[in-house]
């Protein structure tokens, strides 16, 4: 698959009239960290199935609501098949006729990419892009992070807190015993 075709497939919010899924749990503490006004590459690390991708989609939905140009590019390490991140950004930039520094790059499951740290460093150093990556294997990510020294911040994602769980399952019965709710959790 050509890189622009892959980008178009994995970025449906660029299509006119696209509607975001309203059933995504918004985990505010992580969303706020992603929205923080700093120049660091943000690396979300956590075990599989804790909601890293949902946090990313909530961020994308929020970003698109605040930025009508929607210069956001999402890629999945699972589908890139060792395509170059630099080539992907440059292709997207040329296709959209925008400067790379105006693009927000998000890469899910970054540990699947062989040279992710070197390419992230190049994109950060030369284009000063906002970059967010996620990974499930902290050891695979940690061994390559030395290339990003002084350029990144790690956000450790954990499973739902009890408060988030209650919010997620929409428990609104004030008379329900806290013990029963906790046992379900």
C-alpha positions as CSV (number, residue, x, y, z in Angstrom):
1,X,0.0,0.0,0.0
2,X,1.3,3.5,-0.9
3,X,2.1,5.7,2.1
4,X,-0.5,8.4,1.2
5,X,-3.2,5.7,0.8
6,X,-2.3,4.4,4.2
7,X,-2.4,7.9,5.7
8,X,-5.9,8.6,4.2
9,X,-7.2,5.3,5.4
10,X,-6.0,5.8,9.0
11,X,-7.1,9.5,9.2
12,X,-10.8,9.5,8.4
13,X,-11.3,12.8,10.3
14,X,-9.9,14.6,7.2
15,X,-13.0,13.6,5.2
16,X,-15.8,16.2,5.2
17,X,-18.7,15.4,7.5
18,X,-16.7,12.8,9.5
19,X,-18.3,12.1,12.9
20,X,-16.2,11.0,15.9
21,X,-17.3,8.1,18.1
22,X,-19.0,9.6,21.2
23,X,-18.5,6.5,23.2
24,X,-14.8,7.0,23.9
25,X,-13.9,7.3,27.6
26,X,-12.2,10.7,28.1
27,X,-9.4,10.2,30.6
28,X,-8.9,13.8,31.5
29,X,-5.6,13.5,33.4
30,X,-3.9,12.0,30.3
31,X,-5.7,14.3,27.8
32,X,-4.4,17.3,29.8
33,X,-0.9,15.9,29.7
34,X,-1.1,15.5,25.9
35,X,-2.4,19.1,25.5
36,X,0.3,20.6,27.7
37,X,2.1,23.5,26.1
38,X,5.6,22.1,26.0
39,X,7.9,21.1,23.2
40,X,8.6,17.5,24.3
41,X,7.9,14.3,22.4
42,X,5.2,12.7,24.5
43,X,5.5,8.9,24.9
44,X,2.5,7.1,26.4
45,X,3.6,3.8,27.8
46,X,1.5,1.1,29.4
47,X,0.4,-2.5,29.1
48,X,-1.9,-3.6,26.4
49,X,-5.6,-2.9,26.8
50,X,-5.3,0.0,29.3
51,X,-6.7,2.5,26.9
52,X,-3.7,4.2,25.2
53,X,-5.4,4.2,21.8
54,X,-8.6,5.5,23.3
55,X,-6.7,8.3,24.9
56,X,-5.2,9.1,21.5
57,X,-8.6,9.1,19.8
58,X,-10.0,11.4,22.5
59,X,-7.0,13.7,21.9
60,X,-7.6,13.7,18.1
61,X,-11.3,14.5,18.6
62,X,-10.4,17.4,20.9
63,X,-7.7,18.7,18.6
64,X,-10.0,18.6,15.5
65,X,-12.7,20.4,17.4
66,X,-10.2,23.2,18.3
67,X,-8.3,23.3,15.0
68,X,-10.4,23.4,11.8
69,X,-7.4,22.7,9.6
70,X,-7.0,19.3,11.2
71,X,-3.3,19.0,10.5
72,X,-3.0,15.8,12.5
73,X,-1.5,12.6,11.1
74,X,-2.2,9.3,12.9
75,X,-0.2,6.2,12.0
76,X,-0.1,2.7,13.5
77,X,3.2,0.9,13.9
78,X,1.2,-2.3,13.3
79,X,0.3,-1.2,9.7
80,X,3.4,0.8,8.6
81,X,5.4,-2.3,7.7
82,X,8.7,-0.4,8.3
83,X,7.8,2.5,6.1
84,X,9.8,5.6,7.1
85,X,8.1,8.1,9.4
86,X,10.1,10.8,7.8
87,X,8.9,9.8,4.3
88,X,5.3,9.6,5.7
89,X,5.5,13.2,7.1
90,X,7.1,14.6,4.0
91,X,4.5,12.9,1.7
92,X,1.7,14.2,3.9
93,X,3.2,17.6,4.0
94,X,3.6,17.8,0.2
95,X,0.1,16.4,-0.4
96,X,-1.6,18.9,2.0
97,X,0.7,21.7,1.0
98,X,1.6,22.6,4.6
99,X,4.9,22.9,6.4
100,X,5.9,19.8,8.5
101,X,6.2,21.9,11.7
102,X,2.4,22.5,11.5
103,X,1.6,18.8,11.6
104,X,0.8,16.9,14.8
105,X,2.2,13.4,14.3
106,X,0.8,10.5,16.4
107,X,2.2,7.0,16.1
108,X,0.4,4.1,17.9
109,X,2.4,1.0,18.9
110,X,5.6,2.7,17.9
111,X,7.7,-0.3,19.2
112,X,6.7,-2.1,16.0
113,X,8.9,0.3,14.0
114,X,12.5,-0.6,13.6
115,X,14.0,3.0,13.6
116,X,11.3,4.9,15.4
117,X,13.5,6.7,17.9
118,X,16.0,7.9,15.2
119,X,13.2,9.0,12.9
120,X,11.4,10.7,15.7
121,X,14.6,12.6,16.7
122,X,15.0,13.7,13.0
123,X,11.4,14.9,12.8
124,X,11.7,16.7,16.2
125,X,15.1,18.3,15.6
126,X,14.5,19.4,12.0
127,X,10.8,20.2,11.9
128,X,10.0,21.0,15.5
129,X,6.8,18.9,15.2
130,X,4.5,18.0,17.9
131,X,4.9,14.3,18.3
132,X,3.0,11.8,20.4
133,X,3.8,8.1,20.4
134,X,2.4,5.1,22.3
135,X,3.9,1.8,23.1
136,X,3.0,-1.4,24.9
137,X,6.4,-2.8,25.4
138,X,8.3,-0.5,27.8
139,X,11.5,-2.5,27.5
140,X,11.5,-2.2,23.6
141,X,10.8,1.5,23.9
142,X,13.2,2.2,26.8
143,X,16.2,0.7,25.0
144,X,15.8,3.2,22.1
145,X,14.8,6.3,24.1
146,X,18.5,7.4,24.6
147,X,18.3,8.9,21.2
148,X,15.5,11.2,22.5
149,X,17.3,12.3,25.7
150,X,16.2,15.8,26.6
151,X,13.4,15.7,24.0
152,X,10.7,13.5,25.6
153,X,8.4,13.1,28.5
154,X,7.0,9.7,29.5
155,X,3.3,9.4,30.4
156,X,2.7,6.1,32.2
157,X,-0.9,4.9,31.4
158,X,-2.5,2.6,34.0
159,X,-5.8,0.8,34.0
160,X,-8.9,2.6,34.9
161,X,-9.0,4.0,38.4
162,X,-12.0,3.3,40.6
163,X,-13.4,6.8,39.8
164,X,-12.9,6.3,36.1
165,X,-14.5,2.9,36.3
166,X,-17.6,4.3,38.0
167,X,-17.8,7.1,35.4
168,X,-17.3,4.5,32.6
169,X,-20.1,2.2,33.6
170,X,-22.3,5.2,34.3
171,X,-23.3,4.2,37.8
172,X,-25.7,6.9,38.9
173,X,-27.7,5.2,41.6
174,X,-26.8,7.1,44.7
175,X,-28.2,4.4,46.9
176,X,-26.0,1.7,45.4
177,X,-23.6,0.5,48.1
178,X,-20.0,1.5,47.4
179,X,-19.0,-2.1,48.4
180,X,-21.1,-3.5,45.6
181,X,-19.6,-1.1,43.0
182,X,-16.1,-2.0,44.2
183,X,-16.8,-5.7,44.0
184,X,-17.9,-5.2,40.3
185,X,-14.7,-3.2,39.7
